[in-house]
């Protein structure tokens, strides 16, 4: 989850610095601006797609959940500020 959080923060910074939309899609893998990152097979995550606009703001607010046999985690994405925080469930 910390890696997902870092990828999202990096995508936000890229959108802001390059003054353009940067898309993020999380399905069976994580796709950030057309670069694919794997998710370990023992981790199950929600599916979600969104983008950061040229000002670094998110297209929508939501909570994103991942879990394995030991732990459930949640990332909370706040629209407006584009902030993301990690919470253990």
Rosetta constraint file for C-alpha pairs under 8 A:
AtomPair CA 1 CA 5 HARMONIC 6.11 0.50
AtomPair CA 1 CA 66 HARMONIC 7.35 0.50
AtomPair CA 1 CA 73 HARMONIC 7.10 0.50
AtomPair CA 1 CA 74 HARMONIC 7.90 0.50
AtomPair CA 1 CA 75 HARMONIC 7.54 0.50
AtomPair CA 1 CA 86 HARMONIC 7.54 0.50
AtomPair CA 2 CA 6 HARMONIC 6.09 0.50
AtomPair CA 2 CA 86 HARMONIC 7.49 0.50
AtomPair CA 3 CA 7 HARMONIC 6.09 0.50
AtomPair CA 4 CA 8 HARMONIC 6.19 0.50
AtomPair CA 5 CA 9 HARMONIC 6.24 0.50
AtomPair CA 5 CA 75 HARMONIC 7.38 0.50
AtomPair CA 5 CA 84 HARMONIC 6.97 0.50
AtomPair CA 5 CA 85 HARMONIC 7.65 0.50
AtomPair CA 5 CA 86 HARMONIC 7.50 0.50
AtomPair CA 6 CA 10 HARMONIC 6.08 0.50
AtomPair CA 7 CA 11 HARMONIC 6.12 0.50
AtomPair CA 7 CA 32 HARMONIC 7.55 0.50
AtomPair CA 8 CA 12 HARMONIC 6.16 0.50
AtomPair CA 8 CA 24 HARMONIC 7.60 0.50
AtomPair CA 9 CA 13 HARMONIC 6.25 0.50
AtomPair CA 9 CA 84 HARMONIC 7.76 0.50
AtomPair CA 10 CA 14 HARMONIC 6.12 0.50
AtomPair CA 11 CA 15 HARMONIC 6.19 0.50
AtomPair CA 11 CA 22 HARMONIC 6.27 0.50
AtomPair CA 11 CA 23 HARMONIC 7.89 0.50
AtomPair CA 11 CA 24 HARMONIC 7.75 0.50
AtomPair CA 11 CA 32 HARMONIC 6.89 0.50
AtomPair CA 11 CA 33 HARMONIC 7.63 0.50
AtomPair CA 11 CA 52 HARMONIC 7.26 0.50
AtomPair CA 12 CA 16 HARMONIC 6.31 0.50
AtomPair CA 12 CA 22 HARMONIC 7.32 0.50
AtomPair CA 12 CA 52 HARMONIC 5.70 0.50
AtomPair CA 12 CA 56 HARMONIC 5.11 0.50
AtomPair CA 12 CA 57 HARMONIC 7.49 0.50
AtomPair CA 12 CA 82 HARMONIC 7.70 0.50
AtomPair CA 13 CA 17 HARMONIC 6.02 0.50
AtomPair CA 13 CA 56 HARMONIC 6.64 0.50
AtomPair CA 14 CA 18 HARMONIC 5.82 0.50
AtomPair CA 14 CA 22 HARMONIC 7.28 0.50
AtomPair CA 15 CA 19 HARMONIC 5.57 0.50
AtomPair CA 15 CA 20 HARMONIC 5.11 0.50
AtomPair CA 15 CA 21 HARMONIC 5.56 0.50
AtomPair CA 15 CA 22 HARMONIC 5.41 0.50
AtomPair CA 15 CA 52 HARMONIC 6.13 0.50
AtomPair CA 15 CA 53 HARMONIC 6.13 0.50
AtomPair CA 15 CA 54 HARMONIC 5.14 0.50
AtomPair CA 15 CA 55 HARMONIC 7.04 0.50
AtomPair CA 15 CA 56 HARMONIC 5.75 0.50
AtomPair CA 16 CA 20 HARMONIC 6.96 0.50
AtomPair CA 16 CA 53 HARMONIC 7.38 0.50
AtomPair CA 16 CA 54 HARMONIC 5.04 0.50
AtomPair CA 16 CA 55 HARMONIC 5.12 0.50
AtomPair CA 16 CA 56 HARMONIC 4.88 0.50
AtomPair CA 17 CA 54 HARMONIC 7.87 0.50
AtomPair CA 18 CA 54 HARMONIC 7.25 0.50
AtomPair CA 19 CA 53 HARMONIC 7.69 0.50
AtomPair CA 19 CA 54 HARMONIC 4.21 0.50
AtomPair CA 19 CA 55 HARMONIC 6.85 0.50
AtomPair CA 20 CA 53 HARMONIC 6.01 0.50
AtomPair CA 20 CA 54 HARMONIC 4.28 0.50
AtomPair CA 21 CA 51 HARMONIC 6.32 0.50
AtomPair CA 21 CA 52 HARMONIC 5.48 0.50
AtomPair CA 21 CA 53 HARMONIC 4.40 0.50
AtomPair CA 21 CA 54 HARMONIC 5.50 0.50
AtomPair CA 22 CA 32 HARMONIC 7.32 0.50
AtomPair CA 22 CA 33 HARMONIC 5.54 0.50
AtomPair CA 22 CA 51 HARMONIC 5.39 0.50
AtomPair CA 22 CA 52 HARMONIC 5.28 0.50
AtomPair CA 22 CA 53 HARMONIC 6.68 0.50
AtomPair CA 23 CA 31 HARMONIC 7.87 0.50
AtomPair CA 23 CA 32 HARMONIC 5.96 0.50
AtomPair CA 23 CA 33 HARMONIC 5.29 0.50
AtomPair CA 23 CA 34 HARMONIC 7.92 0.50
AtomPair CA 23 CA 49 HARMONIC 7.54 0.50
AtomPair CA 23 CA 50 HARMONIC 5.99 0.50
AtomPair CA 23 CA 51 HARMONIC 4.16 0.50
AtomPair CA 23 CA 52 HARMONIC 6.52 0.50
AtomPair CA 24 CA 30 HARMONIC 7.31 0.50
AtomPair CA 24 CA 31 HARMONIC 5.64 0.50
AtomPair CA 24 CA 32 HARMONIC 4.61 0.50
AtomPair CA 24 CA 33 HARMONIC 6.47 0.50
AtomPair CA 24 CA 49 HARMONIC 5.72 0.50
AtomPair CA 24 CA 50 HARMONIC 5.46 0.50
AtomPair CA 24 CA 51 HARMONIC 5.64 0.50
AtomPair CA 25 CA 30 HARMONIC 5.82 0.50
AtomPair CA 25 CA 31 HARMONIC 5.04 0.50
AtomPair CA 25 CA 32 HARMONIC 6.61 0.50
AtomPair CA 25 CA 47 HARMONIC 7.69 0.50
AtomPair CA 25 CA 48 HARMONIC 5.88 0.50
AtomPair CA 25 CA 49 HARMONIC 4.22 0.50
AtomPair CA 25 CA 50 HARMONIC 6.50 0.50
AtomPair CA 26 CA 30 HARMONIC 4.49 0.50
AtomPair CA 26 CA 31 HARMONIC 6.30 0.50
AtomPair CA 26 CA 46 HARMONIC 7.56 0.50
AtomPair CA 26 CA 47 HARMONIC 5.32 0.50
AtomPair CA 26 CA 48 HARMONIC 5.28 0.50
AtomPair CA 26 CA 49 HARMONIC 6.23 0.50
AtomPair CA 27 CA 45 HARMONIC 7.63 0.50
AtomPair CA 27 CA 46 HARMONIC 7.22 0.50
AtomPair CA 27 CA 47 HARMONIC 4.73 0.50
AtomPair CA 27 CA 48 HARMONIC 6.77 0.50
AtomPair CA 28 CA 38 HARMONIC 7.74 0.50
AtomPair CA 28 CA 39 HARMONIC 6.87 0.50
AtomPair CA 28 CA 47 HARMONIC 7.93 0.50
AtomPair CA 29 CA 36 HARMONIC 6.74 0.50
AtomPair CA 29 CA 37 HARMONIC 5.88 0.50
AtomPair CA 29 CA 38 HARMONIC 4.87 0.50
AtomPair CA 29 CA 39 HARMONIC 5.37 0.50
AtomPair CA 30 CA 36 HARMONIC 5.65 0.50
AtomPair CA 30 CA 37 HARMONIC 4.98 0.50
AtomPair CA 30 CA 38 HARMONIC 6.27 0.50
AtomPair CA 30 CA 39 HARMONIC 7.11 0.50
AtomPair CA 31 CA 35 HARMONIC 5.46 0.50
AtomPair CA 31 CA 36 HARMONIC 4.49 0.50
AtomPair CA 31 CA 37 HARMONIC 6.29 0.50
AtomPair CA 32 CA 36 HARMONIC 6.49 0.50
AtomPair CA 32 CA 37 HARMONIC 7.95 0.50
AtomPair CA 39 CA 43 HARMONIC 6.95 0.50
AtomPair CA 42 CA 68 HARMONIC 5.97 0.50
AtomPair CA 42 CA 69 HARMONIC 7.84 0.50
AtomPair CA 43 CA 66 HARMONIC 6.66 0.50
AtomPair CA 43 CA 67 HARMONIC 5.61 0.50
AtomPair CA 43 CA 68 HARMONIC 4.79 0.50
AtomPair CA 44 CA 66 HARMONIC 5.47 0.50
AtomPair CA 44 CA 67 HARMONIC 5.41 0.50
AtomPair CA 44 CA 68 HARMONIC 6.37 0.50
AtomPair CA 45 CA 64 HARMONIC 7.64 0.50
AtomPair CA 45 CA 65 HARMONIC 5.75 0.50
AtomPair CA 45 CA 66 HARMONIC 4.11 0.50
AtomPair CA 45 CA 67 HARMONIC 6.54 0.50
AtomPair CA 46 CA 64 HARMONIC 6.18 0.50
AtomPair CA 46 CA 65 HARMONIC 5.68 0.50
AtomPair CA 46 CA 66 HARMONIC 6.51 0.50
AtomPair CA 48 CA 64 HARMONIC 7.73 0.50
AtomPair CA 50 CA 58 HARMONIC 7.12 0.50
AtomPair CA 50 CA 59 HARMONIC 5.85 0.50
AtomPair CA 50 CA 60 HARMONIC 6.86 0.50
AtomPair CA 51 CA 58 HARMONIC 5.83 0.50
AtomPair CA 51 CA 59 HARMONIC 5.51 0.50
AtomPair CA 52 CA 56 HARMONIC 5.31 0.50
AtomPair CA 52 CA 57 HARMONIC 5.28 0.50
AtomPair CA 52 CA 58 HARMONIC 4.52 0.50
AtomPair CA 52 CA 59 HARMONIC 6.20 0.50
AtomPair CA 52 CA 82 HARMONIC 7.88 0.50
AtomPair CA 53 CA 57 HARMONIC 5.45 0.50
AtomPair CA 53 CA 58 HARMONIC 6.41 0.50
AtomPair CA 53 CA 59 HARMONIC 7.19 0.50
AtomPair CA 56 CA 81 HARMONIC 7.91 0.50
AtomPair CA 56 CA 82 HARMONIC 6.52 0.50
AtomPair CA 57 CA 79 HARMONIC 6.61 0.50
AtomPair CA 57 CA 80 HARMONIC 5.60 0.50
AtomPair CA 57 CA 81 HARMONIC 6.04 0.50
AtomPair CA 57 CA 82 HARMONIC 4.76 0.50
AtomPair CA 58 CA 78 HARMONIC 7.70 0.50
AtomPair CA 58 CA 79 HARMONIC 5.45 0.50
AtomPair CA 58 CA 80 HARMONIC 6.75 0.50
AtomPair CA 58 CA 81 HARMONIC 7.85 0.50
AtomPair CA 58 CA 82 HARMONIC 5.23 0.50
AtomPair CA 59 CA 79 HARMONIC 7.08 0.50
AtomPair CA 60 CA 78 HARMONIC 7.80 0.50
AtomPair CA 60 CA 79 HARMONIC 5.65 0.50
AtomPair CA 61 CA 76 HARMONIC 7.93 0.50
AtomPair CA 61 CA 77 HARMONIC 5.40 0.50
AtomPair CA 61 CA 78 HARMONIC 5.06 0.50
AtomPair CA 61 CA 79 HARMONIC 4.69 0.50
AtomPair CA 62 CA 76 HARMONIC 6.20 0.50
AtomPair CA 62 CA 77 HARMONIC 5.40 0.50
AtomPair CA 62 CA 78 HARMONIC 7.02 0.50
AtomPair CA 63 CA 74 HARMONIC 6.53 0.50
AtomPair CA 63 CA 75 HARMONIC 5.65 0.50
AtomPair CA 63 CA 76 HARMONIC 4.43 0.50
AtomPair CA 63 CA 77 HARMONIC 6.02 0.50
AtomPair CA 64 CA 74 HARMONIC 5.49 0.50
AtomPair CA 64 CA 75 HARMONIC 5.06 0.50
AtomPair CA 64 CA 76 HARMONIC 6.39 0.50
AtomPair CA 64 CA 77 HARMONIC 7.87 0.50
AtomPair CA 65 CA 72 HARMONIC 7.24 0.50
AtomPair CA 65 CA 73 HARMONIC 5.82 0.50
AtomPair CA 65 CA 74 HARMONIC 4.50 0.50
AtomPair CA 65 CA 75 HARMONIC 6.49 0.50
AtomPair CA 66 CA 72 HARMONIC 5.96 0.50
AtomPair CA 66 CA 73 HARMONIC 5.48 0.50
AtomPair CA 66 CA 74 HARMONIC 6.47 0.50
AtomPair CA 67 CA 71 HARMONIC 5.60 0.50
AtomPair CA 67 CA 72 HARMONIC 4.27 0.50
AtomPair CA 67 CA 73 HARMONIC 6.13 0.50
AtomPair CA 68 CA 72 HARMONIC 6.66 0.50
AtomPair CA 71 CA 88 HARMONIC 7.77 0.50
AtomPair CA 71 CA 89 HARMONIC 7.70 0.50
AtomPair CA 72 CA 88 HARMONIC 6.30 0.50
AtomPair CA 72 CA 89 HARMONIC 5.38 0.50
AtomPair CA 73 CA 86 HARMONIC 7.24 0.50
AtomPair CA 73 CA 87 HARMONIC 5.86 0.50
AtomPair CA 73 CA 88 HARMONIC 4.59 0.50
AtomPair CA 73 CA 89 HARMONIC 5.46 0.50
AtomPair CA 74 CA 86 HARMONIC 5.88 0.50
AtomPair CA 74 CA 87 HARMONIC 5.13 0.50
AtomPair CA 74 CA 88 HARMONIC 6.20 0.50
AtomPair CA 74 CA 89 HARMONIC 6.73 0.50
AtomPair CA 75 CA 84 HARMONIC 6.46 0.50
AtomPair CA 75 CA 85 HARMONIC 5.54 0.50
AtomPair CA 75 CA 86 HARMONIC 4.61 0.50
AtomPair CA 75 CA 87 HARMONIC 6.21 0.50
AtomPair CA 76 CA 84 HARMONIC 5.47 0.50
AtomPair CA 76 CA 85 HARMONIC 5.36 0.50
AtomPair CA 76 CA 86 HARMONIC 6.57 0.50
AtomPair CA 76 CA 87 HARMONIC 7.69 0.50
AtomPair CA 77 CA 82 HARMONIC 6.67 0.50
AtomPair CA 77 CA 83 HARMONIC 5.86 0.50
AtomPair CA 77 CA 84 HARMONIC 4.51 0.50
AtomPair CA 77 CA 85 HARMONIC 6.85 0.50
AtomPair CA 78 CA 82 HARMONIC 5.40 0.50
AtomPair CA 78 CA 83 HARMONIC 5.33 0.50
AtomPair CA 78 CA 84 HARMONIC 6.32 0.50
AtomPair CA 79 CA 83 HARMONIC 7.35 0.50
